[in-house]
Amino acid sequence: MQQKTLTKIRTPARGAKNRADLVGKRRGLLVVLEYVGSIKKYAVWKCVCDCGTITLKSTTLLQRVKHPSCGCTNPNINPNGTFKKKHSLSIDPNLRLYYYLWKSMMRRCYHADDKGYKYYGARGIIVEPQWHNSSLFIKDLLETLGTRPEGSSLDRIDTNKGYIPGNLRWAPPGLQCYNRRTLKVGSNRYRGVTQLKGRYIARITFNRKIYNLGSFKSEKEAASAYNKKAMELYGDNAILNKV
């Protein structure tokens, strides 16, 4: 990842009362990451551009420039300062799909105003730094996973890890929903198991259909029933409970 720097930046002043909090806000192609200090009387912010470059910008620039960017050749800004209608990758018929996958991934992880941010960025889910550049992400994705199979979606194998090498796959219909992180339901320790009136209920979802696997005396019995059905429905992609 490239990084542009400014010199003579003062360290952040404590107790700055009138400074606007821009962290997490989007301005043009930039998303503000953190406040880093000031140059003379101007507050300076670390920002990430849609192309992946880290840059430092003042509050004045972020608020007054119509479409601020890091100034690289990848953003939607022409050399004369006019705003392009389309990103070059988004209009390439062979790359459009992968560009929008990258764009959605970046928004979920780094844009606090995105509706999915609380499930991704707020949980510490990150994108591999070099993949902040859309071209590098698409290149690596196609080289490691190949083109997207019909009807599949990009999925993280371990939902507690980020979008990093070795943790991505093309998931067939129904698998991505199934691969959601385990939710804490009461004291239950197992995936697909809930407690109801002293009994343990096992359920599993496949292609939006819920399978009720029965009521059991113990958590382990319910978890074993879940494992058996998961292997039947998902095969090698099944995520099993450790019983």
N, C-alpha and C positions, 0 to 999 in steps of 0.2 A: 504494500500500500504506500502510495506517495504521501508526503506531508509537507505542506507549505508553512513557513514560520515567519514571524515578525520579530524584530529586535526591540530591545529596551522595554520589555513588558514588566510592569510593576506587579508584585505579588498581590493576590486578592486582599482587599481591605476588609477588616472585620467590621460588621455592623453597618454596612452600606444600606442606608434607609430608603433611598429613592430609586435604587436601581431596579428596573423591571426584570422579573424572572423569566428568561426565555428558554430555559432548559426543556427539551422535549418538543419545542415548537418548530414548525416548518416555515421556512421563508424561501420561496422559489424552489431551487433545487437543493437547498441546504436544510439539514436538521441540526438544531443546536444540541450539543452534548454536555458542555459544562462551561462555567465562567472561569477564566484563567487569569484575569488581572486587568490592567488598564495602561493605555498609552496617553500620557498627559491627562486629559479629563475624560477620555473616551473608554468605556468598558469594552473588553475584548472577550469573544466567545470562541471556544473550539467547536467546529461544525464538521459534519460529514456530508459530502456531496453525493448525489445519486450515482455518480460514476465511481465512488469509492474513495475519493481523495479527502484527506483530513486537511482542513484549512482554518485559519483564524480570521474572524471578521468582527468589526465594531458594531455596537448597537445601532449607530447612525446608518451604516451601510445596510444592515439587515432590515431596518424599518423603512428606509427611504428608496432603496433601489427596487425597481419593479420585479425583476426576476434574478435575484442574486445567485451566484454559483461560485465554484472554486476557480473558474477561468480556464478549465481544461477544454480539450476539443471534443470530449464525449457528451457533455450536457446539451440540453435543448436550446442553446444560445448560439446564434450565428456570429461570425467575426465582427460584424457591424453593430452587434448589440441587440438585434431583433430576435424575437422568440420564434423558434422553429415549431412547426405544427406537430411533427412526429420525431421520435427518437429513431436513429438509423436502424437499430435492431428491431424496433417494433413494426417497421414497415417491410422488412425482409420476410417474404412469405415462408421461408424455411426456418426462420429464427423467432418469428413473432411469438409463438406459444411459449418458448423458453425464456424470452425476455419478460413476458408478463408473469411467469412463475417466479423469476428473480425479483421483479418489482414487488410482488405480493409478499414474498419472503422477507425482503428488507423492511417493508412497512410494518409487518407484524413484530419484528424484532427491535426496530429502532424509532418508530414513529408513535409517540405517546398518544396521538389523537386517533390512531387506528383502532377499530373495535376489537381486534384480536390481540392487541398489545398486552393486555393483562394476563393472557394465557401464554405469551411468548417472552417479549422483552422484559416485562415486569417480573418474570420468573427466572431471569438470567439466561434465557435461550439466546445464543449469539449465532452469527454467521462467520465462518472462516474469514479472517481478515482479507486474504487475497481475493475472496469471492465478493467483496464489496464492489469490485469491478465487474460489471455485467458480462463483458466479453470473456473474461477469464472463467467466470462461473459457467457460462454456457459451453465453453470449450472443454472444461474438465468434466462437466456433466455428461456430455455426449461421448467423451472418450471412455468414461468409466461405466456408465449405465446404458449408453446407446440411446436411440430415439425412444420417445414415449410410446408404449403399447396402447392400442386403442382402449379407451375407457379407464385407464389407470391414472393415478395421481402420485405426486412426489411425496414421499413419506419418510419420517425419521425412524430408524429401527429402534433406537432407545429414545423414548420421548423425554427423558430427563437430560439428554445431551442436545447440543445445538446442531446447526447445519454445518457439519464438518466432514472431511473426507472419511469414508468408511461407515458413515452413519445414515446414508441415504439409499433409497431404493424406489423403484416404480411399484406402487402397491395396486393390486387388482381391486375391482369394485368391492366395497365392504370392508377391506382390510384396514384402511386408514382410520375409519371410525372405531374399529375393534382395537386398534393400537393406541388408543388414548391412554394417558397416564392413569394409574390406579387411583381411585378416589377413596378417601377414608370414610367408611360408613360404620359408625359406632366403633366397636372394638374389633371388627372383622379384619383379618389380615390377608385375606385371599381375594384374588380377582374373580369377579362374577358371583360372589357370595354375599348375601345380606341376612340379617337376623330378624325374625318375626315371631313374637310370642314364644320365645324359648327354643324355636326351631331355626334351622339354617337353610335358606332357599338358594338354589343354584340356577343361574340364568346365563344365557349367552346370546349375542346378537350376530346375525349373519345376513348380509344384503338387506338390511333394514327390517329383518324379521326377528322377533324375540322368541327364543326357545326356552320354555320353562322345564327345567331338568328334574324338579322334584324337591321335596322337603326332607331334611336329614336331621339326625340327632346331634351330630357334631360338625364343626367347621371342616375338618379334614375329609369327612365323607362327601360333603358338598363340593369341596375343592377338587376332589378326585373325579367326581361326576362332571364337573366343569372341564377338567383336563381331557377326559375321554372324548367329550363332544367337540372340544376345540381341535383335537387331532383329526377328528372325522371331518370337520368343516374346513379347517385352515391348513391341514397337512403340515409341511415344513415351516410354514409361517406362523404356526400356533405359538402363543405365548403362554406357557404353562405355570401353574402354581408349584412352589416347592413344598411338597407335602411330606 
